[in-house]
Amino acid sequence: MTEEQLAVARAHVDWHMERYGYDKANVTFRHGVIEDLASMGIADASVDVCVSNCVLNLSPDKAQVLKEIFRVLKPGGELYFSDVFCDRRLPGALREDQEVLGECLGGALYIEDVRRLLAELGCKDYRIMEQTEIQITDEAIAAKVGLARFFSLTLRCFKLPELEDRCEDFGQFATYLGTLDPVSFELDQGHQFEAGRARAVCGNTAAMLTHTRFAPHFSVTGDTSVHYGLFGSSGVLVSSPHTIGSTFGACC
Ligand SMILES: C[S@@+](CC[C@H](N)C(=O)[O-])C[C@H]1O[C@@H](n2cnc3c(N)ncnc32)[C@H](O)[C@@H]1O
């Protein structure tokens, strides 16, 4: 990030205050890098939601970025970000190719490594909001990346250490109260809650609706005292990553 970029942002503060009816600005800008939020004075457990669009892929140290974000998030806080992901770890030459990097492809995050990094930080279940494959139309770049496939993903990652790496069934139900959108609420691609309609949820989803900013908008029944097995497993016993295969996030 550069001072010039911040100058552009500051120059538009008044326009936004007028447009959205604020007498006083509700934003502040701090100059720094996402690998080191502490140097910008962002304290531990002080942030409700961290939003980012297409920045993590440009960082040479993605583990450090995620570590910093999870340090500053409050318990129950959320990292909501869109970025470029890849179906594999790209070879070093591609990761250093300035043209491929500049297209936000060279630094694309390998989804399985992101899953591992998040799990190490205690986020064992993240949710996908949107997922689109990126078509490489530039022939020279397509030739360089070969068969690697790239995706634009929007992920929701809660700071909830109680999340498990699989969706477990505790017989819980969640009902959306209709207090955000009057019709429905989308927690993620696979979880759209119709207002007023109870829906069976796994322990992770129940936690996401009970211990986060969404809690006032849901009624969740039951607790985790009685376990009924893997959520939606219909009695199938799976036990190893090889058997399960790799998935995006934990929930069915
Ligand atoms: C592709 S642009 C996305 C900008 C903006 N988020 C948007 O959606 O329009 C990437 C931005 O990330 C910034 N950036 C790259 N590496 C960074 C880092 N390590 N720390 C902070 N910002 C960084 C760049 O300055 C650039 O503004």
The ligand as an SDF file (V2000), in Angstrom:
LIG
                    3D

 27 29  0  0  0  0  0  0  0  0999 V2000
   -5.4720   -6.0510   -6.4750 C   0  0  0  0  0  0  0  0  0  0  0  0
   -5.3870   -4.6400   -5.4410 S   0  0  0  0  0  0  0  0  0  0  0  0
   -6.9180   -4.7310   -4.5610 C   0  0  0  0  0  0  0  0  0  0  0  0
   -7.2630   -3.4090   -3.9750 C   0  0  0  0  0  0  0  0  0  0  0  0
   -8.6270   -3.3240   -3.2770 C   0  0  0  0  0  0  0  0  0  0  0  0
   -8.6940   -4.2320   -2.1450 N   0  0  0  0  0  0  0  0  0  0  0  0
   -9.7460   -3.5550   -4.2470 C   0  0  0  0  0  0  0  0  0  0  0  0
  -10.4990   -4.5010   -4.0860 O   0  0  0  0  0  0  0  0  0  0  0  0
   -9.8960   -2.7710   -5.1740 O   0  0  0  0  0  0  0  0  0  0  0  0
   -4.1870   -5.1470   -4.2760 C   0  0  0  0  0  0  0  0  0  0  0  0
   -3.8190   -4.0850   -3.2640 C   0  0  0  0  0  0  0  0  0  0  0  0
   -3.0830   -4.7040   -2.2160 O   0  0  0  0  0  0  0  0  0  0  0  0
   -2.0750   -3.8120   -1.7820 C   0  0  0  0  0  0  0  0  0  0  0  0
   -1.0460   -4.6540   -1.1490 N   0  0  0  0  0  0  0  0  0  0  0  0
   -0.2470   -5.5580   -1.7420 C   0  0  0  0  0  0  0  0  0  0  0  0
    0.5320   -6.1680   -0.8280 N   0  0  0  0  0  0  0  0  0  0  0  0
    0.1980   -5.6380    0.3770 C   0  0  0  0  0  0  0  0  0  0  0  0
    0.6480   -5.8630    1.7130 C   0  0  0  0  0  0  0  0  0  0  0  0
    1.5930   -6.7620    1.9760 N   0  0  0  0  0  0  0  0  0  0  0  0
    0.0880   -5.1410    2.6980 N   0  0  0  0  0  0  0  0  0  0  0  0
   -0.8790   -4.2310    2.4270 C   0  0  0  0  0  0  0  0  0  0  0  0
   -1.3580   -3.9940    1.1920 N   0  0  0  0  0  0  0  0  0  0  0  0
   -0.8140   -4.6770    0.1770 C   0  0  0  0  0  0  0  0  0  0  0  0
   -1.6300   -3.1140   -3.0440 C   0  0  0  0  0  0  0  0  0  0  0  0
   -1.0690   -1.8690   -2.7440 O   0  0  0  0  0  0  0  0  0  0  0  0
   -2.9480   -2.9650   -3.7960 C   0  0  0  0  0  0  0  0  0  0  0  0
   -3.5540   -1.7550   -3.4630 O   0  0  0  0  0  0  0  0  0  0  0  0
  1  2  1  0
  2  3  1  0
  2 10  1  0
  3  4  1  0
  4  5  1  0
  5  6  1  0
  5  7  1  0
  7  8  2  0
  7  9  1  0
 10 11  1  0
 11 12  1  0
 11 26  1  0
 12 13  1  0
 13 14  1  0
 13 24  1  0
 14 15  1  0
 14 23  1  0
 15 16  2  0
 16 17  1  0
 17 18  1  0
 17 23  2  0
 18 19  1  0
 18 20  2  0
 20 21  1  0
 21 22  2  0
 22 23  1  0
 24 25  1  0
 24 26  1  0
 26 27  1  0
M  CHG  2   2   1   9  -1
M  END
$$$$
